[in-house]
Amino acid sequence: MPALTPPEIPAGSLAASGQPTLTVGGGALLRPWLIGDAQAVVEAFGDPAIQRWHVRRADSVDEARGWIRRWQGTWGDETEGHWAVAGADTGTLLGRLSLKAWNLTDGTAEVAYWTVPAARGSGICPRAVTALAEWALGEGGFHRLELEHSTANEASCRVAAKAGFEAEGVRRGAALHVDGWHDMHLHARVAPE
Ligand SMILES: CC(C)(COP(=O)(O)OP(=O)(O)OC[C@H]1O[C@@H](n2cnc3c(N)ncnc32)[C@H](O)[C@@H]1OP(=O)(O)O)[C@@H](O)C(=O)NCCC(=O)NCCS
């Protein structure tokens, strides 16, 4: 059954262009993950707030290496993009930013993130989300990026607002957390016409 519209992002084009490294400002950058980040990922997932909102823990460096290998492979599959937020000079891990659930036909994807406890409160996450959204909705060719967080996660709502993702509504009982079902606040940023 032939489609009546062309795909927003031609299949193969993002894999061919390779995953970009992006400048975030304030001495940080977004870069592809390195296997050497595994220890820092284990430490990040020891944080109760990351466990609470990402509903996962890391039990060993080996397990984190496995996650990183998967994060490194999804760009070539054109299914997801995963970046480490890192100090440009130090290489220290400051956080994680992902573009998940790619739909190349409609040009859509979902943004997810965390920052390590020591890096919180200085605006690094909204700056990183802004840099990624500007690349994705520009050169990357995406049309619409969605971002959602539990209605109980006010810090994440601030990140969305500061990165220019407009609130679109609440999806009731949409995500299971350790303490039960949470209503999820949906935000989105759409490419300019
Ligand atoms: C949500 C999160 C990514 C914000 O990242 P960040 O780089 O600290 O972002 P900001 O510095 O812009 O802070 C965002 C808001 O967090 C709050 N905040 C400020 N200092 C903080 C601190 N030391 N610790 C936690 N939150 C803080 C503030 O309300 C701030 O909003 P404001 O700018 O209006 O004051 C980070 O707190 C985090 O990783 N939390 C745990 C995991 C999580 O919630 N992930 C998102 C799931 S949807």
The ligand as a MOL file (V3000), in Angstrom:
LIG
                    3D

  0  0  0     0  0            999 V3000
M  V30 BEGIN CTAB
M  V30 COUNTS 48 50 0 0 0
M  V30 BEGIN ATOM
M  V30 1 C 15.4250 16.9020 36.6760 0
M  V30 2 C 16.9210 17.1290 36.4860 0
M  V30 3 C 17.3340 16.4230 35.1870 0
M  V30 4 C 17.1860 18.6430 36.3810 0
M  V30 5 O 18.5050 18.8360 35.9390 0
M  V30 6 P 19.3670 20.1560 36.3170 0
M  V30 7 O 20.5580 20.1330 35.4400 0
M  V30 8 O 19.5350 20.2020 37.7800 0
M  V30 9 O 18.3680 21.3120 35.8630 0
M  V30 10 P 18.2440 22.8080 36.4900 0
M  V30 11 O 19.5320 23.2110 37.1160 0
M  V30 12 O 17.6800 23.6380 35.4050 0
M  V30 13 O 17.1700 22.6160 37.6240 0
M  V30 14 C 15.8270 22.3300 37.3100 0
M  V30 15 C 15.0110 22.6270 38.5240 0
M  V30 16 O 15.4580 21.7380 39.5570 0
M  V30 17 C 15.3780 22.3880 40.8230 0
M  V30 18 N 16.7030 22.3830 41.4780 0
M  V30 19 C 17.5100 23.4110 41.7210 0
M  V30 20 N 18.5960 23.0170 42.3850 0
M  V30 21 C 18.4930 21.7010 42.5450 0
M  V30 22 C 19.3140 20.7300 43.1580 0
M  V30 23 N 20.4690 21.0380 43.7350 0
M  V30 24 N 18.8900 19.4420 43.1190 0
M  V30 25 C 17.7360 19.1230 42.5150 0
M  V30 26 N 16.9180 20.0190 41.9340 0
M  V30 27 C 17.2930 21.2930 41.9440 0
M  V30 28 C 14.9010 23.7680 40.5980 0
M  V30 29 O 13.5230 23.7850 40.8290 0
M  V30 30 C 15.1680 24.0140 39.1250 0
M  V30 31 O 14.2390 24.8660 38.5610 0
M  V30 32 P 14.5210 26.5010 38.5500 0
M  V30 33 O 15.5920 26.7350 37.5400 0
M  V30 34 O 13.2140 27.0740 38.1680 0
M  V30 35 O 14.9650 26.8860 39.9320 0
M  V30 36 C 17.7590 16.5530 37.6740 0
M  V30 37 O 17.2910 17.1270 38.8690 0
M  V30 38 C 17.6990 15.0300 37.7780 0
M  V30 39 O 18.4680 14.3380 37.1190 0
M  V30 40 N 16.7900 14.5260 38.6160 0
M  V30 41 C 16.6790 13.0840 38.8440 0
M  V30 42 C 16.2530 12.3050 37.5890 0
M  V30 43 C 15.0800 12.9300 36.8840 0
M  V30 44 O 14.1970 13.5330 37.4700 0
M  V30 45 N 15.0680 12.7600 35.5330 0
M  V30 46 C 13.9980 13.2490 34.7030 0
M  V30 47 C 12.9280 12.2260 34.5820 0
M  V30 48 S 11.6010 12.8210 33.5390 0
M  V30 END ATOM
M  V30 BEGIN BOND
M  V30 1 1 1 2
M  V30 2 1 2 3
M  V30 3 1 2 4
M  V30 4 1 2 36
M  V30 5 1 4 5
M  V30 6 1 5 6
M  V30 7 2 6 7
M  V30 8 1 6 8
M  V30 9 1 6 9
M  V30 10 1 9 10
M  V30 11 2 10 11
M  V30 12 1 10 12
M  V30 13 1 10 13
M  V30 14 1 13 14
M  V30 15 1 14 15
M  V30 16 1 15 16
M  V30 17 1 15 30
M  V30 18 1 16 17
M  V30 19 1 17 18
M  V30 20 1 17 28
M  V30 21 1 18 19
M  V30 22 1 18 27
M  V30 23 2 19 20
M  V30 24 1 20 21
M  V30 25 1 21 22
M  V30 26 2 21 27
M  V30 27 1 22 23
M  V30 28 2 22 24
M  V30 29 1 24 25
M  V30 30 2 25 26
M  V30 31 1 26 27
M  V30 32 1 28 29
M  V30 33 1 28 30
M  V30 34 1 30 31
M  V30 35 1 31 32
M  V30 36 2 32 33
M  V30 37 1 32 34
M  V30 38 1 32 35
M  V30 39 1 36 37
M  V30 40 1 36 38
M  V30 41 2 38 39
M  V30 42 1 38 40
M  V30 43 1 40 41
M  V30 44 1 41 42
M  V30 45 1 42 43
M  V30 46 2 43 44
M  V30 47 1 43 45
M  V30 48 1 45 46
M  V30 49 1 46 47
M  V30 50 1 47 48
M  V30 END BOND
M  V30 END CTAB
M  END
